[in-house]
Each structure stands twice: as C-alpha cells, then as structure tokens.
Amino acid sequence: MKNIILFGLSFFILLTIEIKTINAADIELPNPSKKFQVDLGEALEQRKSAEKITNKEISLENLSTVLWAAIGINREDGRRTAPMAFNKDYIKIYVVMENAVYLYNPKKNLLKQIVEKNLKKNIANTKLAETAPVSILITADISEFPFYVKNNLRVMYAHANAGCVAQNIYLAAAALKLETRMIGYIKENDIIKELNLQKNEIPLYVMPLGYSG
Ligand SMILES: Cc1cc2nc3c(=O)[nH]c(=O)nc-3n(C[C@H](O)[C@H](O)[C@H](O)COP(=O)(O)O)c2cc1C
C-alpha cells in the first residue's frame, strides 16, 4: 500500500514539473523541415548578408527549420548540427520576437519564454534587428568547459563555435529564401541586464531573420 502511495505521489510530482516547464507562454515549434528545395551548392551561391529586412512574419515551421540548422540535434546521442567545443552543450540560442524573448530548447523543439517584453531595440546596433520579425541571439555559457581550459581560450572557442552556428543559420536562411546578417556590434550590456544573464553567459552575436521585401 505504501509503495502504491509513493508511486502515485512521484507520478503526480513528475506531471506537475512537466506542466510547469511547458506553460502557456512557451511556443511548441512544429517539426523542422529537413528537405530543402535547393541543394547545398545553391544555398552557398545564395548565402549573403541582408541589407534590408521587412516586418513580414516568418512561419513557425521556417523558424523551427532555421533553429534546427543552427544547433538542432542530428544524432541519437544528442549531438548537434554544428560542432561543439569539447562536445559541451554551452551555446544558447534565444529568439527575440515582437513581445517576448524565448530560449530555444532543441531537445523539446520548444521556445521557452524568458522575458515578456519587446527588446528588439535593445539587442543590436542595427536597424535590421528593429524591423525583422525575429532575431536570433547566440550566447555561450563558458562555465561549461572542462576546468583546465583557460579563460581566454573559452572566449575564443565560444566565438569560433558561434561562427559555425551562424553559417548554418545563413545557409538555412538562403535555402528558405529568408534574409539574415551576422551582427557582432551588439548591445551586450542591455542584453545581460534584460535577460538577467549570469556572469558566465556571454552574448556573442545577433542574427535578424526575415524577408527582404
Ligand atoms: C564575426 C562577424 C561579425 C559581423 N558583425 C557585423 C556587424 O556588427 N554589423 C553588420 O552590419 N554586419 C556584420 N557582419 C556581416 C559582414 O559585414 C558581412 O558578412 C560582410 O560585409 C560580407 O558580406 P556577405 O556576408 O554578404 O558576404 C559580421 C560578420 C561576421 C562574420
């Protein structure tokens, strides 16, 4: 009898945790589309940095596909579409939208709401981030590295890693006829303050995403 009560109690606790982690403000993404209309050569031909991005919305399916290309899981052991230094899960992707900022969870294919606020003007020194319907913010939690990795190397690996992620985003965007641009001139202090980032998590790049016209 005691065991049955304990089992029931644990089941209830697990259920409550699950309900708490997927709340109404979060966005469950549709499955990413892994078949593109263009091949890799064409995507490489078409990759470029956006000069202009309009406020035309992009579909959740396209967003899901770009996020999967960025750091999605492509193997059963949980490894990613982009290489990760020391095979650590330390690159974070936030999605900045009109009224909120979300953290991408690749395992659940979910956008978890972090802040309910329009931060489009607070993330990067470019008009593109203000006009685009969505901006992707890449950060790195450099505390995730093994203890023997020196601090300057942690930051260097983080930037190199973000470059791999960014190129995946560029190629997926090109294949989906979307526009993007990698922005290094970001509003680091605003991002840290508004997203309440811990000391070890450094904002790296912003990539506005949308249509050119
Ligand atoms: C690490 C990195 C940082 C960049 N930072 C900015 C930036 O702050 N602002 C900007 O407008 N473009 C930025 N860019 C985009 C470059 O300006 C762009 O790639 C370059 O002009 C070449 O154009 P293309 O990407 O169309 O070939 C950055 C690109 C890289 C790789």
The ligand as an SDF file (V2000), in Angstrom:
LIG
                    3D

 31 33  0  0  0  0  0  0  0  0999 V2000
   32.0750   37.9100  -36.9520 C   0  0  0  0  0  0  0  0  0  0  0  0
   31.2240   38.8090  -37.8100 C   0  0  0  0  0  0  0  0  0  0  0  0
   30.7190   39.9880  -37.2710 C   0  0  0  0  0  0  0  0  0  0  0  0
   29.9160   40.8170  -38.0580 C   0  0  0  0  0  0  0  0  0  0  0  0
   29.3900   41.9500  -37.4900 N   0  0  0  0  0  0  0  0  0  0  0  0
   28.6050   42.7590  -38.2190 C   0  0  0  0  0  0  0  0  0  0  0  0
   28.0300   43.9370  -37.6440 C   0  0  0  0  0  0  0  0  0  0  0  0
   28.2350   44.2340  -36.4720 O   0  0  0  0  0  0  0  0  0  0  0  0
   27.2370   44.7030  -38.4160 N   0  0  0  0  0  0  0  0  0  0  0  0
   26.9650   44.3970  -39.7240 C   0  0  0  0  0  0  0  0  0  0  0  0
   26.2240   45.1380  -40.3720 O   0  0  0  0  0  0  0  0  0  0  0  0
   27.4920   43.2750  -40.2990 N   0  0  0  0  0  0  0  0  0  0  0  0
   28.3000   42.4590  -39.5890 C   0  0  0  0  0  0  0  0  0  0  0  0
   28.8190   41.3110  -40.1540 N   0  0  0  0  0  0  0  0  0  0  0  0
   28.4740   40.9720  -41.5370 C   0  0  0  0  0  0  0  0  0  0  0  0
   29.6050   41.3880  -42.5050 C   0  0  0  0  0  0  0  0  0  0  0  0
   29.6500   42.7740  -42.6050 O   0  0  0  0  0  0  0  0  0  0  0  0
   29.3410   40.7390  -43.8820 C   0  0  0  0  0  0  0  0  0  0  0  0
   29.4770   39.3440  -43.7640 O   0  0  0  0  0  0  0  0  0  0  0  0
   30.3220   41.2730  -44.9180 C   0  0  0  0  0  0  0  0  0  0  0  0
   30.0180   42.5930  -45.2640 O   0  0  0  0  0  0  0  0  0  0  0  0
   30.3470   40.4220  -46.1960 C   0  0  0  0  0  0  0  0  0  0  0  0
   29.0470   40.3690  -46.7680 O   0  0  0  0  0  0  0  0  0  0  0  0
   28.3400   38.9850  -47.1310 P   0  0  0  0  0  0  0  0  0  0  0  0
   28.0870   38.2670  -45.8210 O   0  0  0  0  0  0  0  0  0  0  0  0
   27.0800   39.3570  -47.8440 O   0  0  0  0  0  0  0  0  0  0  0  0
   29.2690   38.2040  -47.9690 O   0  0  0  0  0  0  0  0  0  0  0  0
   29.6320   40.4840  -39.3990 C   0  0  0  0  0  0  0  0  0  0  0  0
   30.1530   39.2850  -39.9430 C   0  0  0  0  0  0  0  0  0  0  0  0
   30.9370   38.4690  -39.1610 C   0  0  0  0  0  0  0  0  0  0  0  0
   31.4720   37.1770  -39.7440 C   0  0  0  0  0  0  0  0  0  0  0  0
  1  2  1  0
  2  3  1  0
  2 30  2  0
  3  4  2  0
  4  5  1  0
  4 28  1  0
  5  6  2  0
  6  7  1  0
  6 13  1  0
  7  8  2  0
  7  9  1  0
  9 10  1  0
 10 11  2  0
 10 12  1  0
 12 13  2  0
 13 14  1  0
 14 15  1  0
 14 28  1  0
 15 16  1  0
 16 17  1  0
 16 18  1  0
 18 19  1  0
 18 20  1  0
 20 21  1  0
 20 22  1  0
 22 23  1  0
 23 24  1  0
 24 25  2  0
 24 26  1  0
 24 27  1  0
 28 29  2  0
 29 30  1  0
 30 31  1  0
M  END
$$$$
